Amino acid sequence: GEILNRAARIDCYGTGQTSHFMAQDLHARLFRLGAATTVFTDVYLQLVAAAALGPQDAVVAISYVGRLPT
């Protein structure tokens, strides 16, 4: 909780049907609380977004199954 409270930006990542929904829901909740947040549900966009993060930013990665679709 404290890391998210201090984060300048919070990225929410989720890949797959359930993880996608959970990441979108977390993003909406954080946004309503006034956090600077974005959500990415495509693995390639997640990689690009993660490369742009700084030490003051945070990521919440949600994986229901634990692997990428093949």
N, CA, C, O and CB atoms as a CASP TS submission, in Angstrom:
PFRMAT TS
TARGET T0000
AUTHOR 0000-0000-0000
METHOD Language model
MODEL 1
PARENT N/A
ATOM      1  N   GLY     1       0.780  -1.188   0.000  1.00  0.00           N
ATOM      2  CA  GLY     1       0.000   0.000   0.000  1.00  0.00           C
ATOM      3  C   GLY     1       0.832   1.268   0.000  1.00  0.00           C
ATOM      4  O   GLY     1       0.511   2.223  -0.707  1.00  0.00           O
ATOM      5  N   GLU     2       1.898   1.285   0.786  1.00  0.00           N
ATOM      6  CA  GLU     2       2.721   2.490   0.902  1.00  0.00           C
ATOM      7  C   GLU     2       3.432   2.812  -0.412  1.00  0.00           C
ATOM      8  O   GLU     2       3.574   3.981  -0.769  1.00  0.00           O
ATOM      9  CB  GLU     2       3.750   2.322   2.022  1.00  0.00           C
ATOM     10  N   ILE     3       3.873   1.789  -1.126  1.00  0.00           N
ATOM     11  CA  ILE     3       4.541   2.016  -2.412  1.00  0.00           C
ATOM     12  C   ILE     3       3.585   2.686  -3.387  1.00  0.00           C
ATOM     13  O   ILE     3       3.960   3.630  -4.082  1.00  0.00           O
ATOM     14  CB  ILE     3       5.065   0.687  -3.003  1.00  0.00           C
ATOM     15  N   LEU     4       2.353   2.200  -3.440  1.00  0.00           N
ATOM     16  CA  LEU     4       1.361   2.795  -4.341  1.00  0.00           C
ATOM     17  C   LEU     4       0.999   4.206  -3.897  1.00  0.00           C
ATOM     18  O   LEU     4       0.762   5.072  -4.740  1.00  0.00           O
ATOM     19  CB  LEU     4       0.098   1.924  -4.403  1.00  0.00           C
ATOM     20  N   ASN     5       0.953   4.453  -2.602  1.00  0.00           N
ATOM     21  CA  ASN     5       0.640   5.798  -2.101  1.00  0.00           C
ATOM     22  C   ASN     5       1.689   6.819  -2.519  1.00  0.00           C
ATOM     23  O   ASN     5       1.359   7.981  -2.760  1.00  0.00           O
ATOM     24  CB  ASN     5       0.519   5.779  -0.583  1.00  0.00           C
ATOM     25  N   ARG     6       2.943   6.402  -2.605  1.00  0.00           N
ATOM     26  CA  ARG     6       4.033   7.326  -2.938  1.00  0.00           C
ATOM     27  C   ARG     6       4.366   7.365  -4.424  1.00  0.00           C
ATOM     28  O   ARG     6       5.142   8.217  -4.855  1.00  0.00           O
ATOM     29  CB  ARG     6       5.265   6.951  -2.168  1.00  0.00           C
ATOM     30  N   ALA     7       3.798   6.463  -5.212  1.00  0.00           N
ATOM     31  CA  ALA     7       4.156   6.358  -6.625  1.00  0.00           C
ATOM     32  C   ALA     7       3.691   7.582  -7.415  1.00  0.00           C
ATOM     33  O   ALA     7       2.584   8.083  -7.218  1.00  0.00           O
ATOM     34  CB  ALA     7       3.556   5.088  -7.228  1.00  0.00           C
ATOM     35  N   ALA     8       4.556   8.046  -8.307  1.00  0.00           N
ATOM     36  CA  ALA     8       4.189   9.147  -9.201  1.00  0.00           C
ATOM     37  C   ALA     8       3.256   8.645 -10.296  1.00  0.00           C
ATOM     38  O   ALA     8       2.367   9.367 -10.748  1.00  0.00           O
ATOM     39  CB  ALA     8       5.449   9.792  -9.822  1.00  0.00           C
ATOM     40  N   ARG     9       3.466   7.407 -10.716  1.00  0.00           N
ATOM     41  CA  ARG     9       2.637   6.787 -11.759  1.00  0.00           C
ATOM     42  C   ARG     9       2.484   5.314 -11.418  1.00  0.00           C
ATOM     43  O   ARG     9       3.439   4.673 -10.980  1.00  0.00           O
ATOM     44  CB  ARG     9       3.267   6.974 -13.192  1.00  0.00           C
ATOM     45  N   ILE    10       1.303   4.785 -11.616  1.00  0.00           N
ATOM     46  CA  ILE    10       1.041   3.371 -11.359  1.00  0.00           C
ATOM     47  C   ILE    10       0.539   2.740 -12.646  1.00  0.00           C
ATOM     48  O   ILE    10      -0.492   3.140 -13.184  1.00  0.00           O
ATOM     49  CB  ILE    10       0.010   3.181 -10.201  1.00  0.00           C
ATOM     50  N   ASP    11       1.275   1.752 -13.133  1.00  0.00           N
ATOM     51  CA  ASP    11       0.843   0.987 -14.298  1.00  0.00           C
ATOM     52  C   ASP    11       0.187  -0.295 -13.817  1.00  0.00           C
ATOM     53  O   ASP    11       0.695  -0.961 -12.914  1.00  0.00           O
ATOM     54  CB  ASP    11       2.039   0.680 -15.251  1.00  0.00           C
ATOM     55  N   CYS    12      -0.941  -0.639 -14.422  1.00  0.00           N
ATOM     56  CA  CYS    12      -1.643  -1.883 -14.129  1.00  0.00           C
ATOM     57  C   CYS    12      -1.531  -2.775 -15.353  1.00  0.00           C
ATOM     58  O   CYS    12      -1.963  -2.390 -16.440  1.00  0.00           O
ATOM     59  CB  CYS    12      -3.143  -1.626 -13.748  1.00  0.00           C
ATOM     60  N   TYR    13      -0.950  -3.974 -15.192  1.00  0.00           N
ATOM     61  CA  TYR    13      -0.761  -4.902 -16.299  1.00  0.00           C
ATOM     62  C   TYR    13      -1.584  -6.154 -16.052  1.00  0.00           C
ATOM     63  O   TYR    13      -1.614  -6.682 -14.940  1.00  0.00           O
ATOM     64  CB  TYR    13       0.733  -5.256 -16.477  1.00  0.00           C
ATOM     65  N   GLY    14      -2.245  -6.621 -17.089  1.00  0.00           N
ATOM     66  CA  GLY    14      -2.979  -7.870 -17.027  1.00  0.00           C
ATOM     67  C   GLY    14      -3.108  -8.452 -18.412  1.00  0.00           C
ATOM     68  O   GLY    14      -3.481  -7.745 -19.348  1.00  0.00           O
ATOM     69  N   THR    15      -2.805  -9.735 -18.562  1.00  0.00           N
ATOM     70  CA  THR    15      -2.902 -10.402 -19.852  1.00  0.00           C
ATOM     71  C   THR    15      -3.778 -11.633 -19.697  1.00  0.00           C
ATOM     72  O   THR    15      -3.588 -12.425 -18.774  1.00  0.00           O
ATOM     73  CB  THR    15      -1.498 -10.783 -20.396  1.00  0.00           C
ATOM     74  N   GLY    16      -4.714 -11.791 -20.579  1.00  0.00           N
ATOM     75  CA  GLY    16      -5.677 -12.882 -20.470  1.00  0.00           C
ATOM     76  C   GLY    16      -7.015 -12.330 -20.009  1.00  0.00           C
ATOM     77  O   GLY    16      -7.084 -11.221 -19.478  1.00  0.00           O
ATOM     78  N   GLN    17      -8.065 -13.090 -20.205  1.00  0.00           N
ATOM     79  CA  GLN    17      -9.417 -12.584 -19.964  1.00  0.00           C
ATOM     80  C   GLN    17      -9.631 -12.126 -18.521  1.00  0.00           C
ATOM     81  O   GLN    17     -10.072 -10.999 -18.299  1.00  0.00           O
ATOM     82  CB  GLN    17     -10.431 -13.650 -20.310  1.00  0.00           C
ATOM     83  N   THR    18      -9.332 -12.963 -17.552  1.00  0.00           N
ATOM     84  CA  THR    18      -9.558 -12.600 -16.152  1.00  0.00           C
ATOM     85  C   THR    18      -8.584 -11.525 -15.697  1.00  0.00           C
ATOM     86  O   THR    18      -8.983 -10.560 -15.045  1.00  0.00           O
ATOM     87  CB  THR    18      -9.432 -13.828 -15.256  1.00  0.00           C
ATOM     88  N   SER    19      -7.315 -11.684 -16.033  1.00  0.00           N
ATOM     89  CA  SER    19      -6.297 -10.701 -15.639  1.00  0.00           C
ATOM     90  C   SER    19      -6.569  -9.345 -16.279  1.00  0.00           C
ATOM     91  O   SER    19      -6.362  -8.306 -15.652  1.00  0.00           O
ATOM     92  CB  SER    19      -4.894 -11.192 -16.030  1.00  0.00           C
ATOM     93  N   HIS    20      -7.031  -9.355 -17.521  1.00  0.00           N
ATOM     94  CA  HIS    20      -7.399  -8.132 -18.234  1.00  0.00           C
ATOM     95  C   HIS    20      -8.480  -7.379 -17.451  1.00  0.00           C
ATOM     96  O   HIS    20      -8.362  -6.178 -17.209  1.00  0.00           O
ATOM     97  CB  HIS    20      -7.894  -8.462 -19.673  1.00  0.00           C
ATOM     98  N   PHE    21      -9.530  -8.100 -17.061  1.00  0.00           N
ATOM     99  CA  PHE    21     -10.621  -7.490 -16.311  1.00  0.00           C
ATOM    100  C   PHE    21     -10.136  -6.941 -14.974  1.00  0.00           C
ATOM    101  O   PHE    21     -10.498  -5.828 -14.593  1.00  0.00           O
ATOM    102  CB  PHE    21     -11.739  -8.503 -16.086  1.00  0.00           C
ATOM    103  N   MET    22      -9.331  -7.704 -14.268  1.00  0.00           N
ATOM    104  CA  MET    22      -8.855  -7.276 -12.947  1.00  0.00           C
ATOM    105  C   MET    22      -7.954  -6.042 -13.051  1.00  0.00           C
ATOM    106  O   MET    22      -8.034  -5.149 -12.208  1.00  0.00           O
ATOM    107  CB  MET    22      -8.096  -8.423 -12.256  1.00  0.00           C
ATOM    108  N   ALA    23      -7.096  -5.983 -14.078  1.00  0.00           N
ATOM    109  CA  ALA    23      -6.230  -4.815 -14.279  1.00  0.00           C
ATOM    110  C   ALA    23      -7.062  -3.577 -14.609  1.00  0.00           C
ATOM    111  O   ALA    23      -6.782  -2.489 -14.106  1.00  0.00           O
ATOM    112  CB  ALA    23      -5.208  -5.085 -15.407  1.00  0.00           C
ATOM    113  N   GLN    24      -8.085  -3.738 -15.452  1.00  0.00           N
ATOM    114  CA  GLN    24      -8.968  -2.623 -15.796  1.00  0.00           C
ATOM    115  C   GLN    24      -9.710  -2.119 -14.555  1.00  0.00           C
ATOM    116  O   GLN    24      -9.854  -0.913 -14.359  1.00  0.00           O
ATOM    117  CB  GLN    24      -9.976  -3.048 -16.885  1.00  0.00           C
ATOM    118  N   ASP    25     -10.177  -3.045 -13.725  1.00  0.00           N
ATOM    119  CA  ASP    25     -10.897  -2.678 -12.508  1.00  0.00           C
ATOM    120  C   ASP    25      -9.986  -1.937 -11.534  1.00  0.00           C
ATOM    121  O   ASP    25     -10.381  -0.918 -10.968  1.00  0.00           O
ATOM    122  CB  ASP    25     -11.481  -3.924 -11.838  1.00  0.00           C
ATOM    123  N   LEU    26      -8.767  -2.445 -11.334  1.00  0.00           N
ATOM    124  CA  LEU    26      -7.819  -1.761 -10.441  1.00  0.00           C
ATOM    125  C   LEU    26      -7.514  -0.361 -10.951  1.00  0.00           C
ATOM    126  O   LEU    26      -7.497   0.598 -10.179  1.00  0.00           O
ATOM    127  CB  LEU    26      -6.512  -2.570 -10.309  1.00  0.00           C
ATOM    128  N   HIS    27      -7.276  -0.247 -12.245  1.00  0.00           N
ATOM    129  CA  HIS    27      -7.012   1.064 -12.849  1.00  0.00           C
ATOM    130  C   HIS    27      -8.152   2.044 -12.557  1.00  0.00           C
ATOM    131  O   HIS    27      -7.906   3.182 -12.157  1.00  0.00           O
ATOM    132  CB  HIS    27      -6.814   0.923 -14.372  1.00  0.00           C
ATOM    133  N   ALA    28      -9.386   1.606 -12.754  1.00  0.00           N
ATOM    134  CA  ALA    28     -10.542   2.475 -12.515  1.00  0.00           C
ATOM    135  C   ALA    28     -10.623   2.905 -11.053  1.00  0.00           C
ATOM    136  O   ALA    28     -10.928   4.060 -10.756  1.00  0.00           O
ATOM    137  CB  ALA    28     -11.836   1.762 -12.921  1.00  0.00           C
ATOM    138  N   ARG    29     -10.352   1.981 -10.154  1.00  0.00           N
ATOM    139  CA  ARG    29     -10.414   2.304  -8.720  1.00  0.00           C
ATOM    140  C   ARG    29      -9.316   3.283  -8.313  1.00  0.00           C
ATOM    141  O   ARG    29      -9.567   4.225  -7.561  1.00  0.00           O
ATOM    142  CB  ARG    29     -10.301   1.028  -7.884  1.00  0.00           C
ATOM    143  N   LEU    30      -8.110   3.062  -8.806  1.00  0.00           N
ATOM    144  CA  LEU    30      -7.005   3.974  -8.494  1.00  0.00           C
ATOM    145  C   LEU    30      -7.252   5.360  -9.088  1.00  0.00           C
ATOM    146  O   LEU    30      -6.978   6.379  -8.454  1.00  0.00           O
ATOM    147  CB  LEU    30      -5.677   3.405  -9.020  1.00  0.00           C
ATOM    148  N   PHE    31      -7.772   5.377 -10.309  1.00  0.00           N
ATOM    149  CA  PHE    31      -8.088   6.641 -10.977  1.00  0.00           C
ATOM    150  C   PHE    31      -9.108   7.441 -10.169  1.00  0.00           C
ATOM    151  O   PHE    31      -8.971   8.655 -10.016  1.00  0.00           O
ATOM    152  CB  PHE    31      -8.622   6.381 -12.398  1.00  0.00           C
ATOM    153  N   ARG    32     -10.133   6.758  -9.650  1.00  0.00           N
ATOM    154  CA  ARG    32     -11.158   7.427  -8.838  1.00  0.00           C
ATOM    155  C   ARG    32     -10.573   7.993  -7.547  1.00  0.00           C
ATOM    156  O   ARG    32     -11.106   8.953  -6.991  1.00  0.00           O
ATOM    157  CB  ARG    32     -12.291   6.454  -8.508  1.00  0.00           C
ATOM    158  N   LEU    33      -9.482   7.402  -7.072  1.00  0.00           N
ATOM    159  CA  LEU    33      -8.815   7.904  -5.863  1.00  0.00           C
ATOM    160  C   LEU    33      -7.831   9.031  -6.171  1.00  0.00           C
ATOM    161  O   LEU    33      -7.215   9.588  -5.262  1.00  0.00           O
ATOM    162  CB  LEU    33      -8.083   6.767  -5.160  1.00  0.00           C
ATOM    163  N   GLY    34      -7.687   9.363  -7.449  1.00  0.00           N
ATOM    164  CA  GLY    34      -6.823  10.474  -7.835  1.00  0.00           C
ATOM    165  C   GLY    34      -5.413  10.086  -8.223  1.00  0.00           C
ATOM    166  O   GLY    34      -4.559  10.957  -8.388  1.00  0.00           O
ATOM    167  N   ALA    35      -5.149   8.802  -8.371  1.00  0.00           N
ATOM    168  CA  ALA    35      -3.806   8.356  -8.740  1.00  0.00           C
ATOM    169  C   ALA    35      -3.572   8.542 -10.233  1.00  0.00           C
ATOM    170  O   ALA    35      -4.496   8.428 -11.039  1.00  0.00           O
ATOM    171  CB  ALA    35      -3.597   6.885  -8.348  1.00  0.00           C
ATOM    172  N   ALA    36      -2.331   8.827 -10.587  1.00  0.00           N
ATOM    173  CA  ALA    36      -1.922   8.870 -11.993  1.00  0.00           C
ATOM    174  C   ALA    36      -1.676   7.425 -12.413  1.00  0.00           C
ATOM    175  O   ALA    36      -0.647   6.839 -12.075  1.00  0.00           O
ATOM    176  CB  ALA    36      -0.628   9.777 -12.214  1.00  0.00           C
ATOM    177  N   THR    37      -2.616   6.862 -13.143  1.00  0.00           N
ATOM    178  CA  THR    37      -2.551   5.438 -13.455  1.00  0.00           C
ATOM    179  C   THR    37      -2.883   5.169 -14.913  1.00  0.00           C
ATOM    180  O   THR    37      -3.652   5.895 -15.543  1.00  0.00           O
ATOM    181  CB  THR    37      -3.496   4.660 -12.559  1.00  0.00           C
ATOM    182  N   THR    38      -2.285   4.111 -15.427  1.00  0.00           N
ATOM    183  CA  THR    38      -2.584   3.643 -16.772  1.00  0.00           C
ATOM    184  C   THR    38      -2.750   2.128 -16.702  1.00  0.00           C
ATOM    185  O   THR    38      -2.298   1.483 -15.756  1.00  0.00           O
ATOM    186  CB  THR    38      -1.456   4.054 -17.793  1.00  0.00           C
ATOM    187  N   VAL    39      -3.404   1.574 -17.717  1.00  0.00           N
ATOM    188  CA  VAL    39      -3.595   0.132 -17.779  1.00  0.00           C
ATOM    189  C   VAL    39      -3.162  -0.363 -19.154  1.00  0.00           C
ATOM    190  O   VAL    39      -3.469   0.249 -20.178  1.00  0.00           O
ATOM    191  CB  VAL    39      -5.076  -0.251 -17.490  1.00  0.00           C
ATOM    192  N   PHE    40      -2.441  -1.487 -19.155  1.00  0.00           N
ATOM    193  CA  PHE    40      -1.997  -2.107 -20.401  1.00  0.00           C
ATOM    194  C   PHE    40      -2.342  -3.580 -20.330  1.00  0.00           C
ATOM    195  O   PHE    40      -1.978  -4.269 -19.377  1.00  0.00           O
ATOM    196  CB  PHE    40      -0.465  -1.895 -20.641  1.00  0.00           C
ATOM    197  N   THR    41      -3.049  -4.062 -21.347  1.00  0.00           N
ATOM    198  CA  THR    41      -3.441  -5.466 -21.370  1.00  0.00           C
ATOM    199  C   THR    41      -2.790  -6.228 -22.525  1.00  0.00           C
ATOM    200  O   THR    41      -3.072  -7.408 -22.733  1.00  0.00           O
ATOM    201  CB  THR    41      -4.951  -5.579 -21.466  1.00  0.00           C
ATOM    202  N   ASP    42      -1.936  -5.562 -23.261  1.00  0.00           N
ATOM    203  CA  ASP    42      -1.181  -6.191 -24.340  1.00  0.00           C
ATOM    204  C   ASP    42       0.257  -6.362 -23.868  1.00  0.00           C
ATOM    205  O   ASP    42       0.871  -5.400 -23.408  1.00  0.00           O
ATOM    206  CB  ASP    42      -1.248  -5.344 -25.661  1.00  0.00           C
ATOM    207  N   VAL    43       0.800  -7.563 -23.972  1.00  0.00           N
ATOM    208  CA  VAL    43       2.128  -7.850 -23.430  1.00  0.00           C
ATOM    209  C   VAL    43       3.214  -6.979 -24.058  1.00  0.00           C
ATOM    210  O   VAL    43       4.164  -6.602 -23.372  1.00  0.00           O
ATOM    211  CB  VAL    43       2.465  -9.314 -23.638  1.00  0.00           C
ATOM    212  N   TYR    44       3.098  -6.659 -25.314  1.00  0.00           N
ATOM    213  CA  TYR    44       4.124  -5.851 -25.976  1.00  0.00           C
ATOM    214  C   TYR    44       4.057  -4.400 -25.511  1.00  0.00           C
ATOM    215  O   TYR    44       5.094  -3.763 -25.323  1.00  0.00           O
ATOM    216  CB  TYR    44       3.964  -5.925 -27.502  1.00  0.00           C
ATOM    217  N   LEU    45       2.856  -3.874 -25.325  1.00  0.00           N
ATOM    218  CA  LEU    45       2.727  -2.523 -24.778  1.00  0.00           C
ATOM    219  C   LEU    45       3.188  -2.477 -23.316  1.00  0.00           C
ATOM    220  O   LEU    45       3.717  -1.462 -22.863  1.00  0.00           O
ATOM    221  CB  LEU    45       1.268  -2.036 -24.890  1.00  0.00           C
ATOM    222  N   GLN    46       2.990  -3.561 -22.593  1.00  0.00           N
ATOM    223  CA  GLN    46       3.487  -3.634 -21.219  1.00  0.00           C
ATOM    224  C   GLN    46       5.008  -3.497 -21.185  1.00  0.00           C
ATOM    225  O   GLN    46       5.553  -2.802 -20.329  1.00  0.00           O
ATOM    226  CB  GLN    46       3.057  -4.956 -20.560  1.00  0.00           C
ATOM    227  N   LEU    47       5.686  -4.159 -22.113  1.00  0.00           N
ATOM    228  CA  LEU    47       7.149  -4.072 -22.183  1.00  0.00           C
ATOM    229  C   LEU    47       7.605  -2.653 -22.498  1.00  0.00           C
ATOM    230  O   LEU    47       8.555  -2.153 -21.894  1.00  0.00           O
ATOM    231  CB  LEU    47       7.691  -5.039 -23.239  1.00  0.00           C
ATOM    232  N   VAL    48       6.931  -2.008 -23.441  1.00  0.00           N
ATOM    233  CA  VAL    48       7.279  -0.630 -23.814  1.00  0.00           C
ATOM    234  C   VAL    48       7.024   0.312 -22.641  1.00  0.00           C
ATOM    235  O   VAL    48       7.857   1.166 -22.338  1.00  0.00           O
ATOM    236  CB  VAL    48       6.469  -0.174 -25.056  1.00  0.00           C
ATOM    237  N   ALA    49       5.874   0.160 -21.981  1.00  0.00           N
ATOM    238  CA  ALA    49       5.539   1.019 -20.847  1.00  0.00           C
ATOM    239  C   ALA    49       6.503   0.809 -19.690  1.00  0.00           C
ATOM    240  O   ALA    49       6.921   1.774 -19.050  1.00  0.00           O
ATOM    241  CB  ALA    49       4.110   0.758 -20.387  1.00  0.00           C
ATOM    242  N   ALA    50       6.859  -0.431 -19.416  1.00  0.00           N
ATOM    243  CA  ALA    50       7.780  -0.720 -18.314  1.00  0.00           C
ATOM    244  C   ALA    50       9.143  -0.088 -18.547  1.00  0.00           C
ATOM    245  O   ALA    50       9.800   0.345 -17.600  1.00  0.00           O
ATOM    246  CB  ALA    50       7.934  -2.227 -18.132  1.00  0.00           C
ATOM    247  N   ALA    51       9.570  -0.032 -19.805  1.00  0.00           N
ATOM    248  CA  ALA    51      10.866   0.571 -20.122  1.00  0.00           C
ATOM    249  C   ALA    51      10.879   2.069 -19.852  1.00  0.00           C
ATOM    250  O   ALA    51      11.944   2.661 -19.673  1.00  0.00           O
ATOM    251  CB  ALA    51      11.223   0.310 -21.576  1.00  0.00           C
ATOM    252  N   ALA    52       9.698   2.684 -19.821  1.00  0.00           N
ATOM    253  CA  ALA    52       9.602   4.131 -19.600  1.00  0.00           C
ATOM    254  C   ALA    52       9.412   4.491 -18.119  1.00  0.00           C
ATOM    255  O   ALA    52       9.370   5.672 -17.776  1.00  0.00           O
ATOM    256  CB  ALA    52       8.448   4.700 -20.416  1.00  0.00           C
ATOM    257  N   LEU    53       9.298   3.501 -17.252  1.00  0.00           N
ATOM    258  CA  LEU    53       9.086   3.773 -15.826  1.00  0.00           C
ATOM    259  C   LEU    53      10.375   4.242 -15.158  1.00  0.00           C
ATOM    260  O   LEU    53      11.480   3.879 -15.562  1.00  0.00           O
ATOM    261  CB  LEU    53       8.552   2.520 -15.115  1.00  0.00           C
ATOM    262  N   GLY    54      10.196   5.051 -14.135  1.00  0.00           N
ATOM    263  CA  GLY    54      11.330   5.524 -13.351  1.00  0.00           C
ATOM    264  C   GLY    54      11.268   4.969 -11.936  1.00  0.00           C
ATOM    265  O   GLY    54      10.348   4.224 -11.600  1.00  0.00           O
ATOM    266  N   PRO    55      12.234   5.324 -11.112  1.00  0.00           N
ATOM    267  CA  PRO    55      12.287   4.793  -9.741  1.00  0.00           C
ATOM    268  C   PRO    55      11.136   5.257  -8.858  1.00  0.00           C
ATOM    269  O   PRO    55      10.882   4.654  -7.815  1.00  0.00           O
ATOM    270  CB  PRO    55      13.582   5.187  -9.098  1.00  0.00           C
ATOM    271  N   GLN    56      10.447   6.298  -9.249  1.00  0.00           N
ATOM    272  CA  GLN    56       9.327   6.814  -8.462  1.00  0.00           C
ATOM    273  C   GLN    56       7.992   6.190  -8.878  1.00  0.00           C
ATOM    274  O   GLN    56       6.956   6.503  -8.292  1.00  0.00           O
ATOM    275  CB  GLN    56       9.252   8.327  -8.599  1.00  0.00           C
ATOM    276  N   ASP    57       8.010   5.312  -9.882  1.00  0.00           N
ATOM    277  CA  ASP    57       6.799   4.699 -10.419  1.00  0.00           C
ATOM    278  C   ASP    57       6.606   3.281  -9.877  1.00  0.00           C
ATOM    279  O   ASP    57       7.524   2.696  -9.301  1.00  0.00           O
ATOM    280  CB  ASP    57       6.853   4.675 -11.950  1.00  0.00           C
ATOM    281  N   ALA    58       5.401   2.737 -10.069  1.00  0.00           N
ATOM    282  CA  ALA    58       5.093   1.391  -9.592  1.00  0.00           C
ATOM    283  C   ALA    58       4.297   0.627 -10.640  1.00  0.00           C
ATOM    284  O   ALA    58       3.626   1.218 -11.487  1.00  0.00           O
ATOM    285  CB  ALA    58       4.316   1.449  -8.267  1.00  0.00           C
ATOM    286  N   VAL    59       4.383  -0.691 -10.565  1.00  0.00           N
ATOM    287  CA  VAL    59       3.634  -1.585 -11.450  1.00  0.00           C
ATOM    288  C   VAL    59       2.875  -2.585 -10.593  1.00  0.00           C
ATOM    289  O   VAL    59       3.404  -3.116  -9.616  1.00  0.00           O
ATOM    290  CB  VAL    59       4.582  -2.317 -12.458  1.00  0.00           C
ATOM    291  N   VAL    60       1.627  -2.833 -10.974  1.00  0.00           N
ATOM    292  CA  VAL    60       0.865  -3.949 -10.418  1.00  0.00           C
ATOM    293  C   VAL    60       0.592  -4.879 -11.591  1.00  0.00           C
ATOM    294  O   VAL    60      -0.184  -4.550 -12.487  1.00  0.00           O
ATOM    295  CB  VAL    60      -0.484  -3.471  -9.703  1.00  0.00           C
ATOM    296  N   ALA    61       1.234  -6.036 -11.578  1.00  0.00           N
ATOM    297  CA  ALA    61       1.077  -7.016 -12.651  1.00  0.00           C
ATOM    298  C   ALA    61       0.181  -8.143 -12.142  1.00  0.00           C
ATOM    299  O   ALA    61       0.468  -8.763 -11.119  1.00  0.00           O
ATOM    300  CB  ALA    61       2.468  -7.570 -13.127  1.00  0.00           C
ATOM    301  N   ILE    62      -0.899  -8.398 -12.865  1.00  0.00           N
ATOM    302  CA  ILE    62      -1.878  -9.398 -12.451  1.00  0.00           C
ATOM    303  C   ILE    62      -1.813 -10.572 -13.419  1.00  0.00           C
ATOM    304  O   ILE    62      -1.924 -10.397 -14.632  1.00  0.00           O
ATOM    305  CB  ILE    62      -3.316  -8.796 -12.400  1.00  0.00           C
ATOM    306  N   SER    63      -1.632 -11.766 -12.871  1.00  0.00           N
ATOM    307  CA  SER    63      -1.594 -12.972 -13.683  1.00  0.00           C
ATOM    308  C   SER    63      -2.438 -14.036 -13.010  1.00  0.00           C
ATOM    309  O   SER    63      -2.050 -14.570 -11.971  1.00  0.00           O
ATOM    310  CB  SER    63      -0.141 -13.465 -13.892  1.00  0.00           C
ATOM    311  N   TYR    64      -3.578 -14.348 -13.585  1.00  0.00           N
ATOM    312  CA  TYR    64      -4.465 -15.355 -13.028  1.00  0.00           C
ATOM    313  C   TYR    64      -3.946 -16.763 -13.310  1.00  0.00           C
ATOM    314  O   TYR    64      -3.978 -17.629 -12.435  1.00  0.00           O
ATOM    315  CB  TYR    64      -5.872 -15.188 -13.592  1.00  0.00           C
ATOM    316  N   VAL    65      -3.471 -16.986 -14.532  1.00  0.00           N
ATOM    317  CA  VAL    65      -2.997 -18.312 -14.924  1.00  0.00           C
ATOM    318  C   VAL    65      -1.505 -18.467 -14.662  1.00  0.00           C
ATOM    319  O   VAL    65      -1.051 -19.544 -14.277  1.00  0.00           O
ATOM    320  CB  VAL    65      -3.296 -18.569 -16.398  1.00  0.00           C
ATOM    321  N   GLY    66      -0.739 -17.393 -14.870  1.00  0.00           N
ATOM    322  CA  GLY    66       0.692 -17.453 -14.622  1.00  0.00           C
ATOM    323  C   GLY    66       1.535 -17.680 -15.863  1.00  0.00           C
ATOM    324  O   GLY    66       2.748 -17.866 -15.764  1.00  0.00           O
ATOM    325  N   ARG    67       0.907 -17.667 -17.031  1.00  0.00           N
ATOM    326  CA  ARG    67       1.661 -17.808 -18.270  1.00  0.00           C
ATOM    327  C   ARG    67       0.967 -17.032 -19.379  1.00  0.00           C
ATOM    328  O   ARG    67      -0.221 -16.721 -19.289  1.00  0.00           O
ATOM    329  CB  ARG    67       1.812 -19.296 -18.658  1.00  0.00           C
ATOM    330  N   LEU    68       1.717 -16.726 -20.415  1.00  0.00           N
ATOM    331  CA  LEU    68       1.162 -16.022 -21.561  1.00  0.00           C
ATOM    332  C   LEU    68       0.438 -16.999 -22.472  1.00  0.00           C
ATOM    333  O   LEU    68       0.802 -18.172 -22.545  1.00  0.00           O
ATOM    334  CB  LEU    68       2.265 -15.281 -22.333  1.00  0.00           C
ATOM    335  N   PRO    69      -0.599 -16.512 -23.176  1.00  0.00           N
ATOM    336  CA  PRO    69      -1.276 -17.391 -24.136  1.00  0.00           C
ATOM    337  C   PRO    69      -0.336 -17.781 -25.263  1.00  0.00           C
ATOM    338  O   PRO    69       0.537 -17.001 -25.647  1.00  0.00           O
ATOM    339  CB  PRO    69      -2.528 -16.710 -24.708  1.00  0.00           C
ATOM    340  N   THR    70      -0.509 -18.972 -25.788  1.00  0.00           N
ATOM    341  CA  THR    70       0.379 -19.425 -26.880  1.00  0.00           C
ATOM    342  C   THR    70      -0.342 -19.436 -28.198  1.00  0.00           C
ATOM    343  O   THR    70       0.247 -19.787 -29.220  1.00  0.00           O
ATOM    344  CB  THR    70       0.931 -20.816 -26.591  1.00  0.00           C
TER
END
